[in-house]
C-alpha cells in the first residue's frame, strides 16, 4: 500500500495575468496538521498562491490537489471542495444584513443540509471558541474589526474544513485587534488544524508555524522551520527582507 500523499499538493504551478507571470514553478506539499506560513515582500505572489488553492484564482498550468483530488474547474464539485477548504480574507466578508449567528449557520444549513437547530448549536460552540458568543444576536456592523474577523474564522470552522487558508487576516485591523485574532489562530494551530497563512506578522510565524515559506517575484525562494529561517536565512532575498523588517 502506497504512503498517503500530503493533504495539499501544488505541482509546477504557473499563473499569468496577460504578459505578467504572477507564479512561476510553484511546488509545495502540506501535510495534515501542518501550519505553513507564507511570507515575502508585497507583490511576491503570496495571496495569489493562497487564493489558487481553493480556485478563487485559476492557474495557467500545473496541478493542485486537496486530499488526493484535483481541484475541480466549476460546478457542484468545486462548491463541495470549497466547503472543505476554509478561507479567511483580509476583509471579513460577513453578510451585513444577517446576525452573527445567521452568518455562521448559513453554510452548514445550505451546503451540508444540517438542521437549523443543530447548525445553531454548533455555531454557538464555534463562536465561544473564538470568544464572541455574546455577540451572536448582533449585526456585523455592531462589532469591532477584530470581533468580525473572529466571527469569520468561526464561520469557516463551522464547515468542518480539512484545511484553512488565511489571506493576510490581520492586515485590515487596528494594532490592538491584531493580537486577539492571532491568539485564536495560534489556538487552532495547537489543536492540529491544517493551516496555510499568508501574513506579515512575523511573531505569529515564530510562534505557530511548522514551516515558513518565503516567496519573492512569484517564486518560492526558500522554506525552513521558523528557527532556521529567522536565525539563518539561506538566500540574499530573504536576508534583505528580514533586515528591512528589523530596521523598520
BAFI-3210 file (N, C-alpha, C; in Angstrom, 3 decimals, decimal comma, padded with zeros to 6 digits):
// residues 248
n [1|2|3|4|5|6|7|8|9|10|11|12|13|14|15|16|17|18|19|20|21|22|23|24|25|26|27|28|29|30|31|32|33|34|35|36|37|38|39|40|41|42|43|44|45|46|47|48|49|50|51|52|53|54|55|56|57|58|59|60|61|62|63|64|65|66|67|68|69|70|71|72|73|74|75|76|77|78|79|80|81|82|83|84|85|86|87|88|89|90|91|92|93|94|95|96|97|98|99|100|101|102|103|104|105|106|107|108|109|110|111|112|113|114|115|116|117|118|119|120|121|122|123|124|125|126|127|128|129|130|131|132|133|134|135|136|137|138|139|140|141|142|143|144|145|146|147|148|149|150|151|152|153|154|155|156|157|158|159|160|161|162|163|164|165|166|167|168|169|170|171|172|173|174|175|176|177|178|179|180|181|182|183|184|185|186|187|188|189|190|191|192|193|194|195|196|197|198|199|200|201|202|203|204|205|206|207|208|209|210|211|212|213|214|215|216|217|218|219|220|221|222|223|224|225|226|227|228|229|230|231|232|233|234|235|236|237|238|239|240|241|242|243|244|245|246|247|248]
n.u [000,850|000,629|002,187|000,224|-000,478|000,519|-001,825|-002,384|-001,268|000,772|001,838|004,259|003,090|001,932|001,049|-000,418|-001,115|-002,148|000,645|002,130|003,760|002,611|002,964|005,535|006,653|005,758|006,082|004,767|004,084|001,832|001,325|-001,276|-002,421|-000,307|001,143|001,664|003,332|003,280|005,421|006,815|007,883|005,607|003,566|004,762|003,436|002,175|-000,562|-001,872|-001,095|-002,259|-005,010|-005,329|-005,435|-008,005|-009,247|-010,130|-008,550|-007,699|-005,340|-002,693|-001,208|-000,068|-000,743|-003,084|-003,852|-006,182|-006,479|-005,977|-007,457|-007,827|-008,222|-011,508|-012,948|-015,314|-018,776|-020,806|-018,931|-016,742|-017,880|-018,276|-015,638|-014,738|-016,168|-014,716|-012,354|-011,531|-011,689|-010,262|-010,369|-008,709|-010,566|-013,617|-015,898|-018,479|-022,042|-023,855|-026,522|-027,343|-027,524|-024,826|-024,979|-026,581|-024,877|-022,910|-024,312|-025,330|-023,819|-023,475|-026,223|-027,162|-025,244|-024,331|-026,694|-027,504|-029,627|-031,460|-031,491|-029,360|-027,273|-027,245|-026,616|-024,012|-022,821|-022,851|-021,021|-018,663|-018,502|-018,117|-015,664|-013,994|-014,405|-016,600|-019,239|-021,188|-021,990|-023,781|-026,412|-026,168|-025,623|-023,075|-021,965|-022,114|-020,025|-016,524|-013,621|-011,791|-013,443|-015,227|-013,514|-012,888|-015,387|-015,554|-013,620|-014,859|-017,061|-015,846|-014,820|-017,182|-017,903|-016,410|-013,742|-011,085|-008,713|-007,489|-007,319|-005,659|-005,673|-003,737|-005,009|-005,037|-004,459|-006,238|-006,853|-006,874|-003,958|-004,364|-006,286|-005,202|-003,801|-005,808|-006,999|-004,831|-004,241|-006,421|-005,856|-003,396|-004,279|-005,880|-003,862|-002,450|-004,331|-004,209|-005,187|-004,947|-003,242|-002,755|-001,117|-000,989|000,835|001,989|002,804|005,349|005,817|003,717|004,426|006,771|005,763|003,723|004,086|004,916|006,452|008,106|007,504|009,160|008,546|009,309|009,029|007,103|007,968|008,912|011,405|012,841|012,389|011,836|012,178|010,750|012,740|015,164|014,797|014,515|016,847|018,933|018,740|018,878|019,020|019,905|017,765|015,937|017,444|017,720|015,028|014,359|016,159|015,172|012,760|013,638|014,927|012,882]
n.v [-001,196|002,173|005,110|007,621|010,629|014,088|016,458|018,810|019,421|021,103|021,417|022,335|024,829|027,499|030,894|033,308|036,726|037,998|039,285|039,291|037,271|035,816|033,642|031,255|028,119|026,744|024,565|022,764|021,046|020,115|018,747|016,985|018,635|020,362|023,613|026,131|029,027|031,678|034,048|037,211|039,914|042,595|041,898|039,518|037,213|035,758|035,937|035,295|032,623|031,488|031,984|030,474|027,900|027,269|027,772|030,373|031,884|031,039|028,751|028,919|026,780|023,495|021,657|021,310|019,606|018,582|016,684|014,438|014,862|016,424|019,937|020,831|022,276|023,776|024,252|021,887|020,162|021,827|023,582|021,793|021,147|023,663|023,875|022,259|023,525|025,985|029,586|032,589|035,993|039,191|041,332|041,025|039,911|039,279|038,774|041,632|042,070|039,969|038,377|037,683|034,995|033,946|034,356|032,442|030,033|029,770|028,483|025,686|024,945|025,473|024,294|021,833|020,751|020,637|020,587|023,473|023,757|022,122|023,347|025,868|025,179|024,145|026,407|028,231|026,988|027,254|030,037|030,591|029,414|031,173|033,359|035,164|034,643|036,058|037,965|037,006|037,692|040,113|042,438|042,441|045,099|046,099|045,136|045,153|045,389|043,329|041,514|040,901|039,581|037,347|036,159|035,525|033,526|031,612|031,077|029,764|027,523|026,246|024,845|022,589|022,288|020,694|021,926|025,188|028,362|031,402|034,641|037,144|037,869|039,792|042,270|044,350|045,296|047,279|047,883|047,019|045,113|043,076|041,158|039,708|038,265|036,805|035,255|033,490|032,100|030,925|029,193|027,439|026,299|024,888|022,994|021,339|021,988|022,047|024,543|027,244|030,146|033,396|036,124|039,176|039,101|038,454|037,548|035,751|033,804|032,838|031,797|029,917|028,527|025,530|025,492|027,900|029,561|031,326|033,773|035,436|037,576|035,917|033,335|030,460|031,000|030,055|027,600|026,723|025,678|027,867|028,658|028,095|029,723|032,387|032,780|031,994|032,665|031,464|032,628|035,571|037,302|036,704|037,429|040,183|040,951|040,304|041,970|044,495|044,389|044,352|046,805|048,597]
n.w [000,000|-000,921|000,437|002,013|000,328|000,895|002,381|000,936|-002,277|-004,417|-007,654|-009,919|-010,599|-012,582|-013,060|-014,992|-015,647|-018,309|-019,891|-017,617|-015,252|-012,465|-010,753|-010,634|-011,438|-009,038|-006,397|-003,775|-000,815|001,682|004,783|006,590|009,459|009,553|009,919|007,794|007,061|004,846|003,666|002,553|000,349|-000,672|-003,499|-004,184|-004,831|-002,892|-001,910|-004,279|-004,655|-002,334|-002,811|-005,067|-004,177|-003,375|-005,677|-006,154|-007,641|-010,928|-012,115|-014,580|-015,562|-014,493|-011,424|-008,701|-005,822|-003,376|-000,592|-002,161|-004,459|-007,599|-008,120|-008,867|-011,874|-011,952|-010,902|-008,995|-007,870|-007,397|-005,546|-003,461|-002,817|-001,970|000,342|001,941|002,201|004,104|004,120|005,084|004,817|004,087|004,275|006,047|004,966|005,853|005,878|005,811|006,459|007,968|011,181|013,508|014,344|012,268|010,085|010,610|010,603|008,060|005,937|006,845|006,885|004,237|002,524|003,656|004,527|007,169|010,038|011,248|014,035|014,883|013,482|014,705|017,325|017,018|015,906|018,030|019,700|018,191|018,021|020,712|021,003|019,670|021,174|020,949|021,530|022,902|021,167|019,352|018,521|017,307|014,550|011,964|011,703|014,237|015,638|016,558|014,364|014,948|016,304|014,235|012,460|013,959|014,021|011,309|011,203|012,859|011,252|009,077|010,436|011,142|008,930|009,049|007,861|005,959|005,616|006,366|004,906|005,202|004,244|004,712|007,292|009,306|008,278|007,850|010,296|013,330|015,385|018,106|017,830|016,438|017,933|019,274|017,227|016,200|018,443|018,497|016,133|016,765|018,738|017,181|015,621|017,577|018,168|016,030|013,494|009,977|008,358|006,119|005,912|004,882|005,759|007,357|009,875|011,736|014,277|014,729|012,854|014,017|016,419|015,781|013,356|011,586|009,412|007,449|004,476|002,110|-000,267|-003,347|-006,129|-007,384|-006,959|-004,967|-002,802|-000,615|002,025|005,396|008,863|011,377|013,229|011,856|009,587|010,545|012,000|010,371|007,432|004,075|001,544|-000,360|-000,905|001,157|003,404|002,963|003,087|005,761|007,112|006,561|007,900|010,528|010,772|010,375]
ca.u [000,000|001,471|002,022|-000,766|000,181|000,154|-003,207|-002,403|-000,106|000,863|002,911|004,656|002,007|002,222|-000,113|-000,174|-002,125|-001,636|002,088|002,766|003,734|002,459|003,518|006,466|007,207|005,484|005,926|004,576|003,285|001,487|000,769|-002,387|-001,993|000,844|000,886|002,650|003,184|003,890|005,806|007,588|007,530|004,372|003,673|005,590|002,607|001,678|-002,022|-002,274|-000,940|-003,272|-006,327|-005,368|-005,629|-009,428|-009,650|-010,573|-007,732|-007,451|-003,936|-002,473|-000,806|000,317|-001,874|-003,280|-004,717|-006,544|-006,891|-005,858|-008,319|-007,516|-009,222|-012,496|-012,986|-016,504|-019,970|-021,046|-017,691|-015,941|-018,561|-018,011|-014,250|-014,619|-016,717|-013,679|-011,188|-011,992|-010,923|-010,440|-009,817|-008,338|-011,857|-014,270|-016,863|-019,698|-023,277|-024,189|-027,935|-027,589|-026,892|-023,609|-025,385|-027,034|-023,690|-022,178|-025,147|-025,780|-023,119|-023,874|-027,609|-027,340|-024,299|-024,271|-028,028|-027,654|-030,845|-031,201|-031,194|-028,003|-026,349|-027,162|-025,888|-022,590|-022,355|-022,581|-019,778|-017,546|-018,418|-017,497|-014,256|-013,244|-014,631|-017,609|-020,585|-022,138|-022,355|-024,489|-027,647|-025,857|-025,228|-021,625|-021,571|-022,104|-018,829|-015,223|-012,970|-011,233|-014,556|-015,740|-012,595|-013,055|-016,619|-015,216|-012,933|-015,889|-017,872|-015,083|-014,747|-018,498|-017,986|-015,514|-012,816|-009,880|-007,591|-007,924|-006,455|-005,767|-005,009|-003,461|-006,243|-004,958|-003,945|-007,242|-007,197|-006,070|-002,941|-004,825|-007,182|-004,441|-003,438|-006,947|-007,202|-003,682|-004,375|-007,352|-005,157|-002,411|-005,062|-006,219|-002,638|-002,147|-005,331|-003,910|-005,808|-004,049|-003,391|-001,846|-001,328|-000,232|000,802|003,172|003,027|006,471|005,657|002,862|005,222|007,681|005,016|002,761|004,382|005,824|007,341|007,989|007,781|009,486|008,338|009,697|008,885|006,279|008,621|009,333|012,853|013,324|011,460|012,578|011,494|010,891|014,045|016,189|014,586|014,733|018,215|019,959|018,157|019,881|019,076|020,114|016,443|015,364|018,245|017,333|013,650|014,382|016,898|014,265|011,793|014,309|015,268|011,673]
ca.v [000,000|003,355|006,098|008,662|011,871|015,231|016,925|019,778|019,243|022,081|020,919|023,060|025,778|028,780|031,775|034,506|037,746|038,551|039,115|039,225|035,952|036,015|032,459|030,538|026,822|026,566|023,211|022,862|019,960|020,439|017,580|017,193|019,107|021,253|025,050|026,718|030,480|032,184|035,447|037,769|041,302|042,832|041,559|038,319|036,089|035,012|035,863|034,577|031,197|031,115|032,002|029,413|026,589|026,915|028,157|031,750|032,229|029,865|028,681|028,799|025,385|022,792|020,998|021,459|018,553|018,659|015,353|013,471|015,181|017,626|020,999|020,842|023,539|024,575|023,479|021,332|019,574|022,926|024,046|020,798|021,311|024,915|023,623|021,549|024,404|027,243|030,751|033,813|037,046|040,467|041,902|039,949|039,287|038,830|039,328|042,752|042,052|038,789|038,400|036,874|033,578|033,578|034,274|031,200|028,853|029,752|027,453|024,331|024,672|025,492|023,422|020,492|020,248|020,464|021,219|024,781|023,592|021,584|024,377|026,916|024,623|024,109|027,785|028,827|026,384|027,863|031,437|030,567|029,034|032,370|034,395|036,184|034,061|037,051|038,868|036,187|038,319|041,411|042,518|042,663|046,496|046,401|044,519|045,698|044,635|042,089|040,599|040,425|038,608|036,109|035,550|034,942|032,265|030,674|030,684|028,743|026,309|025,592|023,967|021,452|022,185|019,874|022,866|026,574|029,336|032,749|035,588|038,375|038,062|040,897|043,487|045,423|045,533|048,163|047,094|046,369|043,998|042,018|040,109|038,841|037,347|035,888|034,302|032,449|031,286|030,106|028,123|026,465|025,585|023,942|021,916|020,452|022,388|022,306|025,958|027,943|031,515|034,499|037,153|039,998|039,013|037,539|036,930|034,574|032,788|032,241|031,089|028,883|027,817|024,387|025,781|029,211|029,567|032,696|033,991|036,704|037,582|034,818|032,042|030,074|031,179|029,066|027,214|026,173|025,878|029,266|028,857|028,141|030,843|033,696|032,915|031,720|032,580|030,978|033,412|037,021|037,953|036,539|038,238|041,581|041,106|040,297|043,124|045,639|044,266|044,667|048,219|049,438]
ca.w [000,000|-001,033|001,507|001,726|-000,060|001,739|002,247|-000,168|-003,150|-005,510|-008,513|-011,127|-010,896|-013,223|-013,151|-015,789|-015,909|-019,563|-020,046|-016,294|-014,608|-011,022|-010,088|-011,511|-010,997|-007,608|-005,861|-002,332|-000,252|003,065|005,461|007,512|010,768|009,446|009,802|006,884|006,950|003,616|003,838|001,458|000,055|-001,415|-004,919|-004,398|-005,262|-001,713|-001,916|-005,496|-004,362|-001,339|-003,443|-006,073|-003,540|-003,448|-007,039|-006,334|-008,808|-011,766|-012,505|-016,018|-015,786|-013,274|-010,757|-007,258|-005,279|-001,970|-000,124|-003,253|-005,604|-008,372|-007,981|-009,952|-012,604|-011,645|-010,587|-007,664|-007,344|-006,866|-004,333|-002,412|-002,390|-001,220|001,674|002,701|002,292|004,691|003,677|005,865|003,962|004,727|004,651|006,801|004,049|006,519|005,313|006,694|006,852|008,800|012,501|013,624|014,367|010,924|009,237|010,874|010,305|006,664|005,174|007,234|006,505|002,782|001,805|004,246|004,848|008,616|010,546|011,850|015,465|015,009|012,999|015,723|018,481|016,666|015,699|019,338|020,186|017,477|018,448|022,042|020,818|019,263|022,185|020,587|021,636|023,418|020,066|018,356|018,020|016,712|013,147|011,858|011,891|015,667|016,209|016,159|013,297|015,491|016,560|012,949|011,894|014,724|013,503|010,011|011,492|013,333|010,088|008,355|011,264|011,164|007,762|009,318|006,730|006,091|005,653|006,398|004,257|005,767|003,350|005,471|008,068|010,265|007,641|007,894|011,704|014,166|016,101|019,336|017,482|015,763|018,893|019,602|016,101|016,156|019,548|018,030|015,132|017,485|019,362|016,141|015,263|018,659|018,125|014,909|012,234|008,855|008,067|005,222|006,374|004,301|006,793|007,632|011,321|011,942|015,595|014,546|012,159|015,008|017,474|015,388|012,106|011,474|008,296|006,823|003,041|001,698|-001,699|-003,965|-007,593|-007,857|-006,776|-003,621|-002,756|000,356|003,078|006,526|010,136|011,794|013,876|010,809|008,670|011,164|012,511|009,363|006,088|003,127|000,311|-000,233|-000,862|002,498|004,332|002,728|003,584|007,227|007,614|006,454|008,996|011,784|010,818|010,351]
c.u [000,886|001,184|001,021|-000,037|-000,245|-001,262|-003,355|-001,119|-000,217|002,062|003,067|003,588|002,559|000,921|000,282|-001,381|-001,657|-000,154|002,796|002,645|003,748|003,031|004,363|006,954|006,996|005,268|005,849|003,691|003,080|000,782|-000,424|-001,838|-000,829|000,383|002,021|002,351|003,966|004,167|006,616|007,141|006,204|004,589|004,463|004,781|001,984|000,159|-002,537|-002,180|-002,028|-004,651|-006,452|-005,721|-007,111|-010,094|-010,400|-009,760|-007,536|-005,989|-003,831|-002,066|-000,294|-000,891|-001,875|-004,247|-004,953|-007,117|-006,968|-006,680|-007,889|-008,611|-010,205|-012,529|-014,165|-017,617|-019,997|-019,786|-016,798|-016,562|-018,289|-016,585|-014,098|-015,201|-015,684|-012,429|-011,668|-011,107|-011,283|-009,664|-009,340|-009,591|-012,725|-015,321|-018,055|-020,907|-023,823|-025,609|-028,294|-026,921|-025,622|-023,950|-025,813|-025,873|-022,986|-022,987|-025,493|-025,139|-023,530|-025,303|-027,732|-026,481|-024,333|-025,643|-028,256|-028,938|-030,493|-030,798|-029,766|-026,971|-026,165|-026,400|-024,383|-022,025|-022,019|-021,300|-018,561|-017,385|-017,784|-016,008|-013,404|-013,595|-015,643|-019,034|-021,624|-022,617|-023,287|-025,701|-027,399|-025,600|-023,729|-021,194|-021,496|-020,865|-017,577|-014,650|-012,399|-012,306|-015,109|-014,817|-012,672|-014,343|-016,343|-014,477|-013,934|-016,743|-017,145|-015,036|-016,056|-018,698|-017,111|-014,511|-011,641|-008,633|-008,177|-006,868|-006,712|-004,974|-004,885|-004,646|-006,207|-004,614|-004,940|-007,573|-006,302|-005,118|-003,471|-005,748|-006,427|-004,176|-004,595|-007,225|-006,060|-003,743|-005,317|-006,644|-004,097|-003,114|-005,443|-005,003|-002,299|-003,111|-005,145|-004,593|-004,727|-004,287|-002,317|-002,120|-000,398|-000,312|002,091|003,542|004,120|006,396|004,786|003,640|006,161|006,940|004,308|003,163|005,221|006,876|007,054|008,383|008,004|009,370|008,859|009,552|008,153|006,875|008,845|010,854|013,483|012,227|012,237|011,701|011,638|012,261|015,143|016,043|014,965|016,160|019,280|019,339|019,235|020,056|019,318|018,783|015,837|016,126|017,881|015,959|013,635|015,108|016,031|013,210|012,404|014,575|014,045|011,072]
c.v [001,247|004,322|007,159|009,961|013,000|015,732|017,914|019,604|020,228|021,672|021,774|024,079|027,076|029,590|033,039|035,430|038,460|038,252|038,908|037,829|036,143|034,860|031,681|029,267|026,582|025,099|023,320|021,719|020,227|019,241|017,957|017,598|020,073|022,707|025,650|028,205|030,951|033,668|035,904|039,184|041,407|042,522|040,311|037,100|035,311|034,825|035,118|033,078|030,728|030,996|030,927|028,064|026,260|027,479|029,480|032,409|030,951|029,889|028,509|027,380|024,807|022,136|021,305|020,372|018,803|017,306|014,355|013,776|016,477|018,668|020,942|022,219|024,396|023,653|022,935|020,749|020,655|023,462|023,094|020,946|022,576|024,767|022,934|022,384|025,760|028,393|031,946|034,910|038,241|041,202|040,749|039,214|038,670|039,456|040,379|042,691|040,853|038,967|037,545|035,388|033,126|033,484|032,935|029,961|028,716|028,620|026,039|023,976|024,526|024,457|021,988|019,923|019,967|021,153|022,545|024,638|023,105|022,625|025,468|026,432|024,630|025,522|028,446|028,260|027,044|029,337|031,534|030,273|030,232|033,582|035,466|035,651|035,064|038,023|038,197|036,876|039,650|041,297|042,823|044,098|046,900|045,850|045,273|044,856|043,311|041,060|040,041|039,378|037,287|035,387|034,871|033,607|031,211|030,174|029,612|027,431|025,527|024,663|022,717|021,250|021,258|020,744|024,274|027,468|030,706|033,701|036,937|038,758|039,235|042,234|044,643|045,850|046,586|047,322|046,363|045,175|042,821|040,847|039,159|037,845|036,340|034,864|033,155|031,518|030,398|028,927|027,044|025,636|024,524|022,761|021,003|020,787|022,600|023,738|026,438|029,424|032,469|035,655|037,969|039,914|037,977|036,854|035,691|033,456|032,074|031,349|029,834|028,041|026,571|024,670|027,192|029,062|031,024|032,806|035,363|036,549|036,345|033,438|031,751|030,097|030,198|028,731|026,478|026,259|027,355|029,560|029,005|029,396|032,173|033,877|032,743|031,583|032,284|031,875|034,893|037,743|037,869|037,382|039,717|041,871|041,197|041,524|044,374|045,603|044,715|046,169|049,122|049,584]
c.w [000,000|000,099|001,060|001,386|000,876|001,437|001,085|-000,972|-004,315|-006,357|-009,763|-011,555|-011,480|-013,242|-013,888|-015,719|-017,181|-019,704|-018,696|-015,699|-013,097|-010,213|-011,083|-010,831|-009,494|-007,292|-004,348|-001,880|001,238|003,697|006,332|008,877|010,746|009,328|008,977|006,762|005,731|003,807|002,633|001,182|-000,684|-002,886|-005,211|-004,839|-004,123|-001,764|-003,142|-005,276|-003,401|-001,995|-004,523|-005,458|-003,368|-004,695|-007,105|-007,441|-009,617|-012,216|-014,026|-016,380|-014,475|-012,640|-009,263|-006,822|-003,796|-001,566|-001,284|-004,486|-006,273|-008,168|-009,136|-010,607|-012,181|-011,143|-009,175|-007,038|-006,745|-005,581|-003,172|-001,891|-001,548|000,181|002,563|002,904|002,803|004,242|004,538|005,152|004,788|005,191|005,148|005,977|004,764|005,827|006,272|007,226|007,726|010,163|012,460|013,593|012,972|009,950|009,387|010,494|008,835|005,863|005,551|006,797|004,988|002,055|002,331|004,612|006,324|009,067|011,221|013,319|015,679|014,579|014,047|016,954|018,205|016,507|017,025|019,942|019,512|017,844|019,836|021,931|020,431|020,135|021,839|020,697|022,128|022,336|019,059|017,743|017,317|015,212|013,071|012,160|013,360|016,374|015,763|015,023|013,776|015,776|015,247|012,337|012,659|014,326|012,161|010,193|011,969|012,174|009,265|009,135|011,241|009,973|007,917|008,180|007,026|006,196|005,681|005,786|004,875|004,868|004,064|006,375|009,038|009,607|007,685|009,322|012,349|014,998|017,333|019,053|016,875|016,710|019,156|018,472|016,033|017,281|019,177|017,049|015,765|018,156|018,365|015,750|016,312|018,671|016,917|013,601|011,167|008,388|007,096|005,434|005,642|005,293|006,801|009,111|011,604|013,305|015,523|013,869|013,131|015,995|016,981|014,190|012,344|010,404|007,787|005,357|002,639|000,192|-002,120|-005,475|-008,114|-007,710|-005,295|-003,601|-001,777|001,345|004,153|007,771|010,529|012,398|012,827|009,955|009,322|011,684|011,431|007,969|005,059|001,906|000,604|-000,122|000,538|003,514|004,200|003,310|005,108|007,787|007,558|007,552|010,315|011,892|010,844|011,739]
res [x|x|x|x|x|x|x|x|x|x|x|x|x|x|x|x|x|x|x|x|x|x|x|x|x|x|x|x|x|x|x|x|x|x|x|x|x|x|x|x|x|x|x|x|x|x|x|x|x|x|x|x|x|x|x|x|x|x|x|x|x|x|x|x|x|x|x|x|x|x|x|x|x|x|x|x|x|x|x|x|x|x|x|x|x|x|x|x|x|x|x|x|x|x|x|x|x|x|x|x|x|x|x|x|x|x|x|x|x|x|x|x|x|x|x|x|x|x|x|x|x|x|x|x|x|x|x|x|x|x|x|x|x|x|x|x|x|x|x|x|x|x|x|x|x|x|x|x|x|x|x|x|x|x|x|x|x|x|x|x|x|x|x|x|x|x|x|x|x|x|x|x|x|x|x|x|x|x|x|x|x|x|x|x|x|x|x|x|x|x|x|x|x|x|x|x|x|x|x|x|x|x|x|x|x|x|x|x|x|x|x|x|x|x|x|x|x|x|x|x|x|x|x|x|x|x|x|x|x|x|x|x|x|x|x|x|x|x|x|x|x|x|x|x|x|x|x|x]
***
